[in-house]
Amino acid sequence: MASIKFSICFLLLVFSSSLLFVISTSQAVEQTHQPKPSAVLSDKGYHAMSLTLDTILEAVIMPAIQSLNHTNTTFTLFCPRDQAFFNSKYPQPPLTLLKYHIVPFKFDRDTIEAYVGHGSNVRTLLPGHPLVVTSLPTRTSASYVSINRVKITEWNVYNNGRLIVHGVEDFFDPAFQTLLYPQYDVTVVTKVLSRGFSWHREVIAYWFLLQALAATVLILVYTFCDKDDVQYIVAS
């Protein structure tokens, strides 16, 4: 009887081990055959960005993950179409411009409709230079979403939960936010605050100077004038 129970337990153990092996192997195969983000972008017509994406992942996003110390961070990339790369202004976009196209959190249509308002600033990986939401969809019309007045043309070109890619019609210009929304610029805000503190210091200095002059005048009046004259001057 004991040997029969032992045999049944042994068979169940072998069966469960085999089942776990099959599940883990199938998951590994699925991960192995999952298409690369650059391949997905190329298949959907974003050929120029697909050639740049590996550089972005290695030189921009990976250092950002290390600096944030949070491996589960989701990044959102706004991907310009090929025509934008043919523009002579950005034949080979620098890393600073590419950082301006990356948001260090999940930013999709649902997020915009639920939490974002017109004119909101959106933090990017380019320090001190956020994006600005310039148009929003409405329930009464099939309007589009634009950022820095650049239209989002395709949502979720790629989305694996860690990297989200949206298609946009052109590159974002950092000068747009700097010129039209300077209140979002960290550098400008710092300068304004420093000027404000300097202005307050000057006012306080002038106030103390006036108080000192007034005290000097009163001392001179009491010294060189009669008491009756002093009382008359003070009363007047």
Disulfide bonds with the S-S distance in Angstrom:
none
